[in-house]
Amino acid sequence: MTLCLSDDASIVRAMKRARHGAIDFHAARLPARLTTAAGYAGVEIGRTDPEVVVVATTIDGDSSDRVGVVYRLSIAGHAWVPDVAFDHDCESLSAATTDAGEPDAVRVSEEAAAAAAAALGLLAPHRVLVIAGGAAATERIAGAAATLGQRLLARYRSAAALADGPAHVTETVRMGGALAERLRLTATQRSRFLTAARSAAVRGGEVPSPVRDEEPDRPRTKEEAKRRLAELEERLREWQRGEP
């Protein structure tokens, strides 16, 4: 899923028109003020769990129709660097929120910069894209956000598929994640459980039956959740190991 954020309402509307029918695409407007925008971006990332994030904005004082991809973003003396590892036809930009120490950088809003920084703080750099353009380039900015966002998503999914291994391993992780949600596991418990599930899938060559056949009901208490998790982990350790 691609999450697109912008501080400009016209860009958000244009992004929704330029989404090319993609159902895994969500565009939202950032609220005013730096801290509020950063918090909103963090909440939206947590709520939608996007695979990639695109932040789109305009360049302060630029009335042209230029559009660029930001390779370096400076906020209050701190640099944030998205990892743009694919070809594109846009200009390459360095962006900042103030003039201090960045004479060659274009100026962007604090809200957009804060949202981008929040995304880069929560996700890996190759999962975040920042696009900026002139005031006359609203449609082009939105089009670039949609097109390059989908390109970034495809690259991320391709890399993730190679890292995850065969389809049955990916399906095990997906089913295990849904099961972890039902069991209301903590982040530590979830990580431990998914590692065990993935290892069992690799060992057995299919989705492990302890994951596939686990009862769908949610636990009623924390004690029941812990008990079911312990039983699942034991069954995963023993699954497909055969007789000694």
C-alpha positions as CSV (number, residue, x, y, z in Angstrom):
1,M,0.0,0.0,0.0
2,T,1.2,3.5,-0.9
3,L,0.5,6.4,1.5
4,C,0.7,9.9,0.0
5,L,0.8,12.9,2.2
6,S,0.8,16.6,1.2
7,D,0.4,20.0,2.9
8,D,-1.4,21.3,-0.2
9,A,-5.1,20.4,-0.6
10,S,-4.9,20.9,-4.4
11,I,-2.1,18.3,-4.6
12,V,-4.1,15.9,-2.5
13,R,-7.1,16.2,-4.8
14,A,-4.9,15.8,-7.8
15,M,-3.2,12.7,-6.3
16,K,-6.5,11.1,-5.9
17,R,-7.3,11.7,-9.5
18,A,-3.9,10.5,-10.6
19,R,-4.0,7.2,-8.7
20,H,-4.5,5.3,-11.9
21,G,-7.2,3.1,-10.3
22,A,-4.8,1.6,-7.8
23,I,-6.8,0.3,-4.8
24,D,-3.7,0.2,-2.6
25,F,-3.3,3.9,-2.6
26,H,-4.3,6.4,0.1
27,A,-3.8,10.2,-0.1
28,A,-4.3,12.6,2.9
29,R,-3.6,16.3,3.7
30,L,-1.2,17.2,6.4
31,P,-2.4,19.6,9.2
32,A,-0.8,22.9,9.7
33,R,2.2,23.3,12.1
34,L,5.4,21.3,12.2
35,T,4.8,19.2,15.2
36,T,1.2,18.5,14.4
37,A,2.1,17.4,10.8
38,A,4.8,15.1,12.1
39,G,2.5,13.5,14.6
40,Y,-0.2,13.1,12.0
41,A,2.2,11.4,9.6
42,G,3.2,9.0,12.4
43,V,-0.4,8.2,13.2
44,E,-1.3,7.6,9.6
45,I,1.7,5.4,9.0
46,G,0.8,3.4,12.1
47,R,-2.9,3.2,11.1
48,T,-2.5,2.3,7.4
49,D,0.8,0.3,7.7
50,P,2.0,1.4,4.3
51,E,4.7,-0.4,2.3
52,V,5.9,3.0,1.0
53,V,5.3,6.7,1.8
54,V,5.3,9.6,-0.6
55,V,5.4,13.2,0.6
56,A,4.5,15.8,-2.0
57,T,4.7,19.6,-1.6
58,T,5.5,22.9,-3.4
59,I,8.7,24.9,-3.3
60,D,8.4,28.2,-1.4
61,G,8.5,31.2,-3.7
62,D,8.6,29.1,-6.9
63,S,5.8,29.8,-9.4
64,S,7.2,27.6,-12.2
65,D,6.1,24.1,-13.3
66,R,9.3,22.3,-12.3
67,V,9.0,19.0,-10.5
68,G,11.8,17.3,-8.6
69,V,12.7,14.4,-6.4
70,V,14.3,15.2,-3.1
71,Y,17.5,13.4,-2.4
72,R,18.4,15.4,0.7
73,L,16.2,17.1,3.2
74,S,17.5,19.5,6.0
75,I,15.5,20.5,9.0
76,A,17.0,22.6,11.7
77,G,20.5,21.5,10.9
78,H,19.6,17.8,10.7
79,A,19.8,16.0,7.3
80,W,17.4,13.3,6.2
81,V,18.3,11.3,3.1
82,P,15.7,9.1,1.2
83,D,17.3,6.3,-0.8
84,V,16.0,6.9,-4.3
85,A,17.2,3.9,-6.2
86,F,15.3,4.0,-9.4
87,D,15.4,6.1,-12.6
88,H,13.0,9.0,-13.1
89,D,12.6,12.0,-15.4
90,C,12.3,14.6,-12.6
91,E,14.9,17.1,-11.4
92,S,17.1,16.0,-8.5
93,L,16.7,18.4,-5.5
94,S,18.2,19.2,-2.2
95,A,15.5,20.7,0.1
96,A,15.5,22.6,3.4
97,T,13.1,24.5,5.7
98,T,15.5,27.5,6.3
99,D,18.3,29.2,4.5
100,A,20.9,28.5,7.2
101,G,23.8,26.5,5.8
102,E,21.9,25.3,2.7
103,P,22.3,28.0,0.0
104,D,21.7,25.6,-2.9
105,A,18.6,24.0,-1.4
106,V,15.0,24.8,-2.4
107,R,12.8,25.8,0.5
108,V,9.8,23.6,1.4
109,S,7.2,23.9,4.2
110,E,7.9,22.8,7.7
111,E,4.8,20.6,7.6
112,A,5.9,18.6,4.6
113,A,9.5,18.4,5.9
114,A,8.3,17.2,9.3
115,A,6.1,14.5,7.7
116,A,9.0,13.3,5.5
117,A,11.3,13.2,8.6
118,A,8.7,11.2,10.5
119,A,8.3,8.7,7.7
120,L,12.1,8.3,7.4
121,G,12.3,7.8,11.1
122,L,9.7,5.0,11.0
123,L,10.5,3.3,7.7
124,A,13.7,2.4,5.8
125,P,15.0,5.2,3.5
126,H,14.2,3.1,0.3
127,R,10.5,3.2,1.3
128,V,10.2,6.9,1.4
129,L,9.9,9.4,-1.5
130,V,9.7,13.2,-1.3
131,I,8.6,15.2,-4.3
132,A,8.6,19.0,-4.6
133,G,7.7,21.4,-7.4
134,G,6.6,24.9,-8.4
135,A,3.2,26.4,-7.7
136,A,2.2,25.9,-11.3
137,A,3.0,22.2,-11.2
138,T,0.3,20.9,-9.0
139,E,-1.0,18.3,-11.5
140,R,2.6,17.2,-12.4
141,I,3.6,16.9,-8.7
142,A,0.5,14.7,-8.1
143,G,1.2,12.7,-11.3
144,A,4.8,12.1,-10.2
145,A,3.7,11.1,-6.7
146,A,1.3,8.5,-8.1
147,T,3.5,7.2,-10.8
148,L,6.8,7.1,-8.9
149,G,5.0,5.9,-5.8
150,Q,3.7,2.9,-7.6
151,R,7.2,2.3,-9.1
152,L,8.7,2.5,-5.6
153,L,6.0,0.1,-4.3
154,A,6.7,-2.4,-7.1
155,R,10.4,-2.3,-6.3
156,Y,9.8,-2.7,-2.6
157,R,7.5,-5.7,-3.1
158,S,9.9,-7.3,-5.5
159,A,12.8,-7.0,-3.0
160,A,10.6,-8.2,-0.2
161,A,9.5,-11.3,-2.2
162,L,13.2,-12.2,-2.8
163,A,13.9,-11.7,0.9
164,D,10.9,-13.6,2.1
165,G,11.6,-16.7,-0.1
166,P,9.0,-19.0,-1.7
167,A,5.2,-18.3,-1.7
168,H,4.4,-20.6,1.1
169,V,6.8,-18.8,3.4
170,T,5.2,-15.4,2.5
171,E,1.8,-16.9,3.1
172,T,2.9,-18.3,6.4
173,V,4.1,-14.8,7.5
174,R,0.8,-13.2,6.3
175,M,-1.3,-15.8,8.2
176,G,1.0,-15.6,11.2
177,G,0.6,-11.8,11.3
178,A,-3.2,-12.2,11.3
179,L,-3.0,-14.8,14.0
180,A,-0.7,-12.5,16.1
181,E,-3.3,-9.8,15.9
182,R,-6.1,-12.2,17.1
183,L,-3.9,-13.2,20.0
184,R,-3.1,-9.6,20.8
185,L,0.6,-10.3,21.0
186,T,3.1,-7.7,22.1
187,A,5.7,-6.6,19.5
188,T,8.3,-8.9,21.1
189,Q,5.9,-11.8,21.2
190,R,4.9,-11.2,17.6
191,S,8.5,-11.1,16.3
192,R,9.4,-14.3,18.2
193,F,6.3,-16.1,16.9
194,L,6.7,-15.0,13.3
195,T,10.4,-16.1,13.4
196,A,9.3,-19.5,14.6
197,A,6.5,-19.8,12.0
198,R,8.8,-18.8,9.2
199,S,11.5,-21.2,10.3
200,A,8.9,-24.0,10.3
201,A,7.7,-23.1,6.9
202,V,11.2,-23.2,5.4
203,R,11.9,-26.5,7.1
204,G,8.6,-28.2,6.1
205,G,8.1,-26.8,2.6
206,E,4.5,-25.6,3.2
207,V,2.4,-23.5,5.5
208,P,2.8,-25.1,9.0
209,S,-0.4,-26.7,10.2
210,P,-0.1,-25.0,13.6
211,V,-0.5,-21.7,11.8
212,R,-3.1,-22.9,9.3
213,D,-5.4,-24.7,11.7
214,E,-5.2,-22.5,14.8
215,E,-8.7,-21.7,16.2
216,P,-10.0,-18.3,15.0
217,D,-11.4,-17.2,18.4
218,R,-9.7,-14.3,20.2
219,P,-8.4,-15.2,23.7
220,R,-10.5,-13.8,26.6
221,T,-7.7,-13.1,28.9
222,K,-3.9,-12.4,28.8
223,E,-3.3,-15.8,30.5
224,E,-5.2,-17.6,27.7
225,A,-3.2,-15.7,25.1
226,K,0.1,-16.6,26.7
227,R,-1.0,-20.3,27.0
228,R,-2.1,-20.4,23.3
229,L,1.2,-18.8,22.2
230,A,3.3,-21.2,24.2
231,E,1.3,-24.1,22.7
232,L,1.7,-22.7,19.2
233,E,5.5,-22.3,19.6
234,E,5.9,-25.8,20.9
235,R,3.8,-27.2,18.0
236,L,5.9,-25.2,15.5
237,R,9.2,-26.5,17.0
238,E,8.0,-30.1,16.6
239,W,6.2,-29.8,13.3
240,Q,7.7,-31.9,10.4
241,R,10.7,-32.9,12.4
242,G,10.0,-36.6,12.2
243,E,11.2,-39.2,14.6
244,P,14.7,-38.9,16.0
